[in-house]
């Protein structure tokens, strides 16, 4: 379910091609789905979708009735791919190409050499320093760019250093529908794992890959053996076997459960009393936003764009990659019901007032039109 956004009189319905190299299952893919279907349901956009590497997003787009194409994007400067993309845009009268990463953004910009009509809008989902060649490319190709969206303040500041002109950039935080993520009384996940009533559940929803901080999270949990809890890890990845062994060797075997990838993340989240995010790579995390909308207190690493979302009142920030700091934050949340309640209310308020999907869609559509 996505938020409904009412179309304003005089708005144009634009043909927008959402272009991504890998149609996977991460936060960027959730962003593309939210924007494409949210603006379609508002009558503002006729979405199209193109990808190179197959994944979950392709099936979700097809299920939603969005026209889907597979395209080759072998490298960021491929003129052959740019020419084919231009042909596709001409055939389907595309008004806007909305790209998500540099590879597809460069090819979309180069496609304008062959077909000038589409505007190219790029959403930067990373906080990443570009090398010299990429900075030069940003400067050379920027005259072909219509707009650039940063999803967090550190990301916007980094793009300035990456030689993208400030006049092209807009800060548009990711957004969620508070009604969709309102807490449900359904506790099926707790029953699934036989969690006793009153036992606090901690949830970390993230892929089991480098940069997500699972290793030092397990070190922090090892310091909480005097506090009752059950830790749920939702997500899969290359590090799963290594992390399961680390949990067992740390004496946490009976207090941790690795769920793997879950389609029912809303139900999993509704089972949690506390959420944690130990990643240092997040720009504007949907997992953090969804927990905020559900009113779940959180301990979040002070890294990336996380401080745009968590301010100390709607959740606790801790020093990145510091197991003791994370242990302290979790101990406070697990043992202080009053603190959990205050964080929950502030988080729900922030999700409604500052990170509503309606605002994200309004601002994105305005960039398409500008």
N, C-alpha and C positions, 0 to 999 in steps of 0.2 A: 504494500500500500504506500502511495506517495501523496504528499500534500497537494491539495487542489489550489491553484492560484488563478484568480479571476483575471480575465483579459480586459485590458482597458480599451475604450473606444479609440479608434484611429490607429491601433497597433497593426503591424504587418505580420503575416504568418510567413516565416522564413524557412527555406530549405537548408537544414544544417547537417553537414556530414561530420560525425564524431569519429575521429581517426586515432587509432592506438596501435602500437606494434604488438603488444602481448595482451590478449583478451583474458586475463587471469581472474583472480578472486580477491585482490587486495583493496586497499582504500581508494586508489585511483579508479579502479573499475566500479566501485560503489558510487563514486562521484559522477562518472560518466552516465551511469544508469539513472541516478537521481536527477541530473540536469536534463538529460534527453527526454525522459518520460514525464518529468514534472512540467517542463515547458510545453511538451506535446499535449498533456492533459489540460493545460491552460489555454490551448488554442493558439499559442504563440509560435510554435515551431513544428515543422514536419521533419522528424529526425531520420537520418540515414546512418549506417554504421559500417566502418571498414576496419579490418584488422589484418595482421600477418600471422602471428602465432595463436593457435586455437586455445580456448579456455572457457571457463564458466560463463564469462560475460557474453560470449557469442550466443550461447543457448538461451540466456535470459533475454537478450535483445530479440531473438527470433520468436520466443514465446510471447513477447509483448507486441509482436506484429511489426517490428521495425525492419525495413529492407536491409539486408546484410550482404557485404561483399568481402571476399578475401583479396588482399593486394600484396604485392611484393615490395618490401622496404629493406633492401639488402644493405644499404649504408646511407648515411645522412646527406650525401651529396649526389645521389643517383639521379642523373638527368633523365634516364630512361623511365624510372619509376615516377618522376615528376611529370613527364609527358603523358604517361598512362593515367595518372591521377587527374590531370587536367582534362583528358578525354572523358573520364567518368563524371567529372563535375559539369562539363558541358552537356553531356547527354541527359543528366538529371536536373539541370538548372539549379545547381547548388549555389546558395547565396553566401554561406559561411562554412569554412572548414575549422572545426574546433579540435586542436591537437593537445596532447598531454605530456609528451616528452620531446627532447631536442631532435631525435632522429626524424620522427614524423613531422615535426614543426618545420625543419629545414626543407624537407621534401615538399611540404605543402606550400612553403614560400616560393620554392623554385618552380612549382607548377604554375604560378602566376606569370611566369615568363611565356607560357604557352596558352594560358586562358586567364584573362585579367579580372574577370568579374568577381570571383569569390573573395571575401575578406577572410583573413586568417587570424584566428584568436588562439592564443597559446596559454594554457594553464600550467604553471610551474608547481609541481607537487613536492619538490625537493629543496633542501638548503645545501647547495653544492657549489664549491668553487670551481669555475671553469678554467681549463688550461689556456695558454696563450692563443693557440689556433682557434679554439672555440670562441674566445673573447673577440678576436678579429672577425670571425664569421658572424657573430652577433651584430657587430657594428656594420658590416657590409650588407647583411640581409635585412636589417631593421627597416629600411624604407619600404619593404614589401609587407611588413607586419601591420596588422590593424590594431591589435590590442594584446596585452599580456596581463594575465591574472596571477597574482600571488595569493596563496591561501593563508599566509601568516606574515607578520612583520619581519622576522629575521629572513624569510625567503625573499621579501621585497628588497630589503637592504642588500642581500647578497647579489641579486640581479643587477642592482646599480653597479656594484663592483665588477660584475660580469660584462659590463659595457652594453647593457640594454638601456635605451633612452628612457628617462623617467616619464616623459610625456606619454609613453605607450602603456604605462603600468597602472594597475588598479589593485587595491587590496580587497579581496572578497573571501571572507572566511567560509569554510564549509558549513553546511547547515543541516539540521534534522527536523523532522516533524514531531513536536512534543506529544501530540495525540497518539501517534503511532507507537511511541516508545514509553507511554505511560506504564507504570508498574502493574503487572498482572498478579492477581492472587494465586495463580496456578503455580504450583511448586513441583511439577512433574519431574524435573531434573533432580531435585533432592530425593524424591522417592526412587528414581532410577538408580541412584548410588547409595540408597539406604542411609541418608544423612539424618541423624537424630534431631528432633526438634530442639532448638536452642543452640545447636552447634554452629558457630559462625563459618560462613563459606567465603573464601577469597577467590576471585576470578582474575585471570590474566588471559585475554583473548589476543593472540598474536601468532604469526608464523614462527616456527621453531628454527630460526635462522640467525646468523650473526647480526649484531647490532640491536637486538631486541632485549638484551640484558637478562636472559633467563639464568645464566650462571651465577651472577651476583645476587639475583633474587633468591635462589636456593640457599646461598650463604646466609642471607638475611633471615630466611625462614628457619634455618638451623638454630638461630639465636632465640627463637620464639617457642622452644619446646615446652616451656612452662605455661604457654597460653593455648587453650583449646581452639582448633580451627581445622578446616579441610581446604586444601588448595586445589583449585581446578585450573588446568591449562587447556584452553581451547585453541586448537590450531595444529598444523602439521608442518613437517619440514625435515631437512637433512640432519638436524641436530637431535631428533627425537630420541634415538637410542642412547646417545651420549648423555642427554639430560635425565632420562629415566635411570640410568646407572648412577649418575651423580646424586639424584634424589635418594636412591636406595642406600648408597654409601654414606650419605649424610644423616642417616637415621630418620629420613622423612618418608619412607616407603608407605607407611600407613596413613600419612597425612597429605599425600599428593595423588592426584588422578590426572592422567593425560588423556583427554577426550578425543584427540584428533580433530580433523576438520568437521565443523558442525554447521549444517544448514539452518538449524533452529536456534540461532544465536540469541534471539529475543527471549526464548524460554530459558536458555542457559543464563543469560544476564538477570532474569527475574529471580533466579535462585541465589544470587550473590548478595551478601551483606556488605562486602567491601570489594572494590576493584583496584587493581594495581597496573601501572604501565611503567616499565623499566627501560623503554627504548630510548636511544639517543638519536634516532633518525627520523622522528615524526615531525611533520610540518603542521598539519591540522588533522589530528587523528579522529576518524569516525568512531573508533571504539571508545575514546574518551567522551566524545559528544553524546553518544548513545547512552552511556552510563550517566552522564549529567542529566539528560532528559528523563531517565528513569528514576533519578533521585538516589543513585547509589554512590555513597562516599568513596573517594578515591585517593590513593597515594600515587603521585606521578613524578617522574624524573624531571628536574629542572633543566631541560635540554631541548634543542630544536625550537619548535613553535609552541611547546606545551604551556609556557607562561602566558600566551595569548588566551588560553582557555581556563587554566586553573590559577586562582589568585590567592590561595591561602585561606579563603573563607568558604569557597565552594568545593574545596578539596585541599589536600596537603601536597606541597612540593618538597622534594628531597634532593640532596646533592647527587648529581648523576654519577653512576658507577661506584657509589659508596654503600656497601652492604650495611654498615652500622646506621647510616642515616635512614636507609629504607626500613631497617628493622625498627628503628624508633618511630617512624611515621606509622607503620602498620600496628605497632603496639598501642599507640594512642588511639587509633581507630577501632581496634578490636576491644579495648577495655573501657572506652568512654562512650556510652550510649548517647549522652547529650551532644558530644562533638559530632557523632555520626548524624544525628538529627539535624543539627545546624547546617552541616555541609550539604545534606540532602536537599534541604529547602532552598539554599542559595544556588545549588547546582541547577535545580529545576527552573528557578527564576532566570538564571543566565541563559539556559537553553531556549527559553521562551522569548526573552527580550533581546538577546545578542546573537544567537546562533540558530535562528529559525530558518527553515528551508525557504520560506517565502522571500526573505531578504536576499538570500543567495541567488535565487532564480530571478528576482527583479533586477538585481545589479548585473547579472550575467547577460540577461536579455538586452539591457540598456547598452552594454558594450557591443553586442552584436549590431545594434541599430545605429550606434553613434556615428 
